[in-house]
Amino acid sequence: MRRFTWVVLGAILLSGLAIYSSNTVVAQGPARQETREAHDARMAWWRDARFGMFVHWGLYSELAGDWKEYKVNQGGAEWIMSYANIPRDEYRQLAQTFNPTGFDAAAWVATAKNAGCKYIVVTSKHHEGFSIFDASNSKYDIVDGTPYQKDTLAAIADECRKQGIHFCTYYSIMDWDHPSQTKPDNAYNPTGVIAERKQEYVDYMKEHLRQLVQDYGTEVLWFDGEWVDWWTEEDAQDLCRFLWDLNPNLIINNRVGKGRRGMNGFADEGKDQEYSGDFGTPEQELPAMGRPGVDWETCITMNTTWGFNKNDHQWKSRETLVRQLVDAASKGGNYLLNVGPTAAGEIPPESIERLAAMGDWMKIYGESIYGTTSNPFPETPWGRCTVKAHDGGTTLYVHLFGRVEDGKLVIPAFLGGAMAKSAKWVGGDAVEFTVLDAGKSGTEIIVPTELPNTIDSVIAIEY
Ligand code: H79
């Protein structure tokens, strides 16, 4: 063959390879195949955001942990219908007195924004089955079923767009109210389905979800209650296809499908990609380490409940909350922090104070959280690390959770032995440092005994 032919053949082969590699298919659950680039683009805002506010609000907020003699002293007060085994008809009557006259969408969104949250996830329908939006196929919702008669979810969605916060919604597959759903004898978990009525219920959910995507513009669908036996991975795949047809950019959590193995929020090691959903969902726990290649978000309460509970006073400290956020970021995950507003529509003052404190910290140190990736070192005895690649190089953020013994800290070699160019306190002055062995042995930084911030002080090292 002539040389020219070889060159042409080679070029064809090479361009074929190039096309192949840039189109490498990422199976994001069996319901979707997209290129790595398309997948990264779809997840980009969510990965950069790192910090969101979760809102649990429903008829359970009215009971606030009490039903007759029954008291929820600890844990999810939003589960009271199941815990106290309240009959459907009695529970439904709560709607008639649900009148959140103190509700102020602008204030809620501003509270999240001032805390440094980039997105809000609001319960649209929890396990109780009541819709906190204007469900087109039900009267058991905030507009048609309560004296309040206004669409609070639409107001929150509008405010989010106004204030530049991503609007996202929670939706429970398990439903303790719908007539297609059967209840075990003593409580509602896990709820079953009358086989002939399963399709009716799936269609009912799909119409809710269509509304949330098309009419309310939700950017994430945060499913829950997927553990009911009758819900299958095939159902999840069908639902994902339905949702992505409505909005291909939608992000869906892994509780849409059957991969999650427990409260750690992930599928069995190495199996996450085999199930539906874009991200893992640890609940009330921070994983010991991240899972490379798997997006995740941990959801955490400030006290022990999701829905408002007047009996629960076990509030986490500001320090714990900030450090949990830093910990999540250092492991490549997002932190979704919950508030449970009262039936009057007010976020409890204890939550407001804590969010404000997080905002104070984030205003100075936010650059070490947003858009960062996980810690590169096997151990970080000083606290945590986050990393940010940028046009001029790479920044390593060293998060100090406490004083450093004898004022010297050796940061191990980074980026294969790159030389540190500068070091400074985030929000402050330069920090003294020495490059060890031209970077091959890392960088020594001099840390004063008095740290600028008692919760977490951050040094930014430029490479
Ligand atoms: O909405 C909040 C809680 O009401 C809800 N999720 C957060 C975001 C929640 N529902 N249940 N739980 C939390 C705990 C449930 C645990 C179990 Fe299971 C369900 C145990 C057995 C079925 C999850 C699925 C853990 C193992 C399998």
Residues whose N, C-alpha, C, O or C-beta is under 5 A from the ligand:
A	BS01	H79	G76 E78 D224 W227 R261 G262 M263 W306
